[in-house]
Amino acid sequence: MLPLDVKGRGAGFNPPNRFEELHVGAPPEDLARYFEAPDPDRKILTRYYFDHTKSILASNDSPDIGFTYSLNPYRGCEHGCIYCYARPSHEYLGFSSGIDFETKILVKTDAARLLEDQFHARSWKPEVVVLSGNTDCYQPIERKLGITRGCLEVFSRFRNPLAIITKNALVQRDIDILKELAAFNLVVVVISVTSLNAGLIRKMEPRTSTPVKRLETIEALARHGIPVGVNVAPLIPGLTDAEMPAILKEAADRGATSAGHTLVRLPLAVKDLFVEWVERELPESGAKILNRIRSVRDGKMSESEFGKRMTGEGPIAEAIEQLFALHCRRYGLNRTKLRLSTEHFRRAPRDQFTLF
């Protein structure tokens, strides 16, 4: 598939779906002259589809992840982050990991009701649920649909703890509910800050909030007494790793009390998408970036082995770990580990209208 020069998107093409036998590719050379190249200034509109899922919480048993349950109101993500490890999950839906992932979004309009059903089940034992374990729960369409906000209202009524991970300043809209949750030690919000370079973010994460807006969000949440942390993730060797100390300082100055980081992961088709993006957007430094990534992945572009996929290995990976720990100490981050409460959980009465 030939790369497309499209505005406002991270991916430049749709790689083949690994589960589909047929896919659309570039025409052979002898026929190419009969095909018109796509308009370089064209925009690809986002389409939304109803997701009629029957359950809302996803579970995992990965030793690399510190939670069991996650909730994703949307499948696919309009943020369009080129490196997103969730892209291959779109192939299970018959779509591509590329442009499809950021332009064909499934919305779970029944998410709040399904979550309420889950909490009412006698089998449910209260524990932390993570919002955005796969795709961002505050991506642009949330402004209109409010599915995430509806879920937060359910968390508040049942007093079940949750953690939110997002790149979008829209989370500030829900400070009223987050304050209610924080009063019972039920919530932590983690803002992902990949870079402070607005120009780079516009290319790499085209529909996310700007770095300034993300830092303002950290400050706003902290000012309202809502526990907030920063995620320097994913950290891309040769591209964003040098910014880590500055990101940690800026976040700490605005009230973040915790921090985390992971190295970029490029599974399956994400590798090809990322390589094409680097060569297109950063041609002068592309070779250095790709070589640095290989240096922390034992010569490969990606690593799926537990214990290695999040942190990498080798001298550069070790230096990143040491630098992260040093600056966390310097800026007072991770001094104490936040433990959210499960003791306030209650089974809220159902809306009377749901009885009929």
NUKEVEX-948575 format. One line per 5 residues: number of its first residue (from 1); their letters; for each residue x negated, y negated, z of C-alpha. Coordinates in Angstrom, 3 decimals, padded with zeros to 6 digits. Layout:
NUM> a> X,Y,Z  ...;
//
This chain:
1> mlpld> 000.000,000.000,000.000  -001.407,-003.359,-001.006  -001.623,-005.946,001.799  001.025,-008.666,001.648  000.238,-012.285,002.380;
6> vkgrg> 003.269,-013.121,004.491  003.783,-015.986,006.881  004.322,-015.580,010.589  003.549,-011.866,010.798  000.614,-009.982,012.273;
11> agfnp> 000.605,-006.934,010.010  -000.302,-007.373,006.372  001.308,-004.182,005.069  003.401,-001.136,005.905  001.201,001.962,006.293;
16> pnrfe> 002.871,005.310,005.550  005.007,006.878,008.263  003.178,010.011,009.398  006.474,011.900,009.765  007.799,011.108,006.277;
21> elhvg> 006.757,013.004,003.153  007.583,010.115,000.821  006.346,006.549,001.002  006.043,003.552,-001.305  002.498,002.882,-002.435;
26> apped> 000.697,000.607,-004.837  001.380,001.307,-008.531  -001.374,003.114,-010.466  -003.737,000.841,-012.374  -002.266,001.647,-015.770;
31> laryf> 001.178,000.535,-014.580  000.176,-002.310,-012.271  000.564,-004.932,-015.003  004.302,-004.238,-015.091  004.741,-005.173,-011.423;
36> eapdp> 004.850,-008.720,-010.104  002.799,-009.548,-007.020  004.912,-010.697,-004.061  005.299,-014.409,-003.504  002.425,-015.356,-001.132;
41> drkil> 004.609,-017.945,000.599  007.593,-015.709,001.185  008.954,-015.008,004.634  010.185,-011.620,005.744  013.284,-012.035,007.857;
46> tryyf> 013.811,-010.034,011.036  016.700,-007.583,011.089  018.321,-006.216,014.213  019.992,-002.844,014.688  022.141,-001.496,017.503;
51> dhtks> 020.402,001.192,019.531  023.047,003.559,020.922  020.742,005.266,023.390  022.446,007.226,026.166  019.762,006.636,028.825;
56> ilasn> 017.667,003.602,029.600  014.681,004.649,031.728  011.664,006.300,030.119  009.346,008.396,032.272  005.681,009.253,031.879;
61> dspdi> 003.148,011.368,033.743  -000.025,009.764,032.391  -002.841,009.593,034.966  -003.958,006.306,033.358  -000.704,004.514,034.157;
66> gftys> 000.286,003.541,037.683  004.042,003.912,037.295  006.541,006.589,036.351  009.531,004.707,034.968  009.739,001.934,032.407;
71> lnpyr> 012.589,000.077,030.751  012.409,-001.357,027.238  015.497,-003.302,026.102  014.090,-003.474,022.573  012.326,-001.086,020.199;
76> gcehg> 009.939,-002.815,017.852  008.600,-006.249,018.773  008.824,-009.522,016.877  005.771,-010.861,018.687  003.769,-009.077,015.992;
81> ciycy> 000.553,-008.501,017.962  -001.696,-006.835,015.420  -003.393,-004.500,017.923  -000.200,-003.298,019.637  -000.516,000.348,020.720;
86> arpsh> 003.293,000.687,020.551  003.421,000.295,016.780  003.304,004.052,016.011  006.415,004.596,018.153  008.413,002.946,015.355;
91> eylgf> 007.596,005.885,013.111  009.883,008.093,015.213  012.725,005.887,013.947  011.815,006.355,010.289  010.083,002.976,010.038;
96> ssgid> 006.456,001.966,009.534  003.968,000.843,012.167  003.231,-002.249,010.107  005.574,-005.040,009.059  008.592,-002.844,009.924;
101> fetki> 007.550,-002.804,013.596  007.842,-006.573,013.863  010.803,-007.151,011.507  013.164,-004.252,012.240  014.135,-004.450,015.894;
106> lvktd> 016.503,-002.092,017.703  018.457,-003.719,020.541  019.916,-001.829,023.479  023.012,-003.893,024.174  024.227,-001.376,026.780;
111> aarll> 020.985,-001.516,028.769  022.446,-003.162,031.900  025.368,-000.721,032.078  023.094,002.272,031.568  020.764,000.984,034.287;
116> edqfh> 023.682,000.602,036.653  024.739,004.186,035.915  021.185,005.341,036.665  021.100,003.560,040.017  024.511,004.940,040.969;
121> arswk> 023.353,008.508,040.345  022.699,010.358,043.597  019.548,011.785,042.042  017.974,008.319,041.802  015.349,007.636,044.431;
126> pevvv> 014.358,003.956,044.502  010.948,003.232,043.010  009.280,000.570,040.898  010.485,000.295,037.298  008.295,-001.550,034.791;
131> lsgnt> 009.904,-003.774,032.175  007.907,-003.867,028.926  006.083,-000.576,029.255  006.159,-000.367,025.460  007.505,-003.562,023.835;
136> dcyqp> 007.977,-007.037,025.316  011.289,-007.516,027.112  011.095,-011.291,026.479  010.509,-011.235,022.735  012.311,-014.013,020.778;
141> ierkl> 015.741,-012.359,020.359  016.091,-012.142,024.164  016.788,-015.876,024.166  020.054,-015.184,022.344  021.052,-011.713,023.595;
146> gitrg> 020.038,-011.910,027.275  019.717,-008.130,027.620  016.724,-008.413,029.939  018.524,-010.958,032.094  021.483,-008.590,032.399;
151> clevf> 019.115,-005.867,033.605  017.563,-008.233,036.172  021.031,-008.882,037.587  021.441,-005.119,038.080  018.044,-004.849,039.787;
156> srfrn> 019.064,-007.673,042.110  022.444,-006.162,043.014  020.918,-002.764,043.776  017.715,-004.252,045.213  015.522,-001.857,043.295;
161> plaii> 011.898,-003.012,042.825  010.503,-003.862,039.407  007.439,-005.233,037.653  007.568,-007.332,034.495  004.810,-007.587,031.888;
166> tknal> 005.223,-010.241,029.209  003.461,-012.671,026.884  006.474,-014.949,026.641  007.241,-018.106,028.633  010.954,-017.244,028.324;
171> vqrdi> 010.612,-015.394,031.626  010.901,-018.835,033.252  014.574,-018.871,032.279  015.202,-016.142,034.853  013.401,-017.725,037.802;
176> dilke> 016.713,-017.952,039.667  017.106,-014.150,039.723  013.399,-013.540,040.243  013.496,-015.705,043.377  016.317,-013.549,044.761;
181> laafn> 014.258,-010.433,044.114  011.085,-011.964,045.561  012.914,-012.753,048.803  013.101,-008.983,049.426  009.613,-008.196,048.037;
186> lvvvv> 011.125,-006.537,044.984  009.299,-008.081,042.023  005.959,-008.976,040.501  005.494,-010.659,037.129  002.333,-010.109,035.094;
191> isvts> 001.540,-012.545,032.291  -000.719,-011.178,029.560  -003.329,-013.688,028.381  -005.506,-012.305,025.612  -007.251,-015.541,024.649;
196> lnagl> -007.210,-019.264,025.424  -007.845,-020.039,021.750  -004.492,-021.167,020.349  -005.671,-020.786,016.749  -006.699,-017.190,017.314;
201> irkme> -003.442,-016.384,019.118  -001.432,-017.798,016.213  -003.132,-015.284,013.920  -003.406,-012.314,016.286  -000.108,-012.619,018.197;
206> prtst> 001.918,-014.804,015.815  005.251,-015.052,017.671  004.111,-015.065,021.270  003.938,-018.095,023.559  000.829,-020.254,023.278;
211> pvkrl> -001.943,-019.826,025.877  -000.971,-023.151,027.480  002.641,-022.024,027.866  001.555,-018.743,029.441  -000.606,-020.577,031.996;
216> etiea> 002.276,-022.968,032.704  004.473,-019.908,033.283  002.037,-018.520,035.858  002.130,-021.872,037.636  005.930,-022.110,037.555;
221> larhg> 006.412,-018.595,038.932  003.870,-019.132,041.712  005.459,-022.458,042.642  008.774,-020.672,043.227  007.216,-018.006,045.437;
226> ipvgv> 007.348,-015.231,042.856  004.264,-012.943,042.960  002.438,-013.336,039.681  -000.661,-011.800,038.136  -002.598,-012.039,034.907;
231> nvapl> -003.422,-009.245,032.505  -006.514,-009.844,030.353  -005.276,-007.262,027.937  -006.106,-005.992,025.576  -009.689,-007.141,025.760;
236> ipglt> -011.283,-006.930,022.305  -015.083,-006.491,022.347  -016.805,-008.941,020.050  -013.734,-011.166,019.838  -012.156,-011.996,023.209;
241> daemp> -014.395,-010.388,025.847  -016.436,-013.574,026.374  -013.244,-015.410,027.395  -012.446,-013.144,030.330  -014.094,-015.312,033.060;
246> ailke> -012.312,-018.451,031.822  -008.943,-016.679,031.648  -009.301,-015.383,035.199  -010.250,-018.835,036.482  -007.381,-020.603,034.717;
251> aadrg> -004.879,-018.029,035.989  -006.185,-018.168,039.570  -006.112,-021.975,039.531  -002.412,-021.796,038.678  -001.448,-019.365,041.402;
256> atsag> -002.080,-015.858,040.103  -003.114,-013.536,042.922  -003.811,-010.359,040.966  -005.482,-009.418,037.706  -005.947,-006.437,035.450;
261> htlvr> -007.546,-005.628,032.128  -007.712,-002.882,029.516  -009.786,-002.409,026.386  -008.039,-002.532,023.039  -006.591,000.772,021.841;
266> lplav> -006.065,001.399,018.125  -004.170,004.693,017.781  -003.080,006.198,014.459  -001.982,003.564,011.910  -002.880,000.683,014.250;
271> kdlfv> -006.538,001.240,013.363  -005.912,000.586,009.656  -003.694,-002.409,010.399  -006.287,-003.939,012.708  -009.183,-003.383,010.299;
276> ewver> -007.207,-004.999,007.456  -006.299,-007.932,009.726  -009.896,-008.507,010.838  -011.155,-008.450,007.261  -008.382,-010.829,006.197;
281> elpes> -008.393,-013.307,009.070  -011.966,-013.110,010.428  -014.145,-012.024,007.513  -017.348,-013.601,008.845  -017.210,-011.843,012.222;
286> gakil> -015.264,-008.740,011.215  -018.238,-006.379,011.073  -019.420,-007.440,014.545  -015.971,-006.934,016.063  -015.502,-003.473,014.566;
291> nrirs> -019.001,-002.386,015.577  -018.436,-003.567,019.150  -015.192,-001.614,019.342  -016.983,001.499,018.108  -019.712,000.946,020.695;
296> vrdgk> -017.222,001.389,023.558  -015.425,004.293,021.842  -018.384,006.619,021.248  -018.636,005.581,017.612  -014.904,005.816,016.946;
301> msese> -012.255,003.129,016.570  -009.932,004.668,019.147  -009.909,007.113,022.044  -006.894,009.063,023.292  -008.543,010.974,026.135;
306> fgkrm> -007.190,010.217,029.611  -009.688,008.390,031.781  -011.389,006.787,028.782  -008.698,005.249,026.596  -008.085,002.242,028.872;
311> tgegp> -011.669,001.488,029.920  -013.992,002.770,027.208  -017.529,003.997,027.885  -021.126,002.970,027.353  -023.223,-000.071,028.373;
316> iaeai> -020.868,-002.711,026.963  -017.817,-001.162,028.639  -019.704,-000.981,031.928  -020.789,-004.623,031.607  -017.164,-005.653,031.028;
321> eqlfa> -016.066,-003.775,034.174  -018.771,-005.449,036.248  -017.981,-008.895,034.852  -014.291,-008.425,035.597  -014.934,-007.346,039.199;
326> lhcrr> -017.391,-010.213,039.760  -015.008,-012.927,038.603  -012.035,-011.449,040.422  -014.042,-011.779,043.625  -015.190,-015.265,042.665;
331> yglnr> -011.645,-016.516,042.069  -009.937,-014.648,044.899  -007.976,-012.222,042.752  -006.932,-008.728,043.910  -007.837,-009.456,047.535;
336> tklrl> -004.805,-007.492,048.657  -002.715,-004.923,046.851  000.926,-005.866,046.486  003.275,-003.067,047.477  006.865,-003.667,046.479;
341> stehf> 009.609,-002.552,048.839  012.082,000.286,048.327  013.697,000.007,051.749  016.310,-002.547,050.633  017.843,-000.351,047.932;
346> rrapr> 021.613,-000.102,048.061  024.248,001.311,045.764  026.258,-001.732,044.830  029.997,-001.245,044.282  031.033,-000.896,040.683;
351> dqftl> 032.933,-003.651,038.923  036.635,-002.775,039.311  037.141,-003.120,035.580  034.797,-000.174,035.000  037.215,002.125,036.860;
356> f> 039.748,002.087,034.049;
//
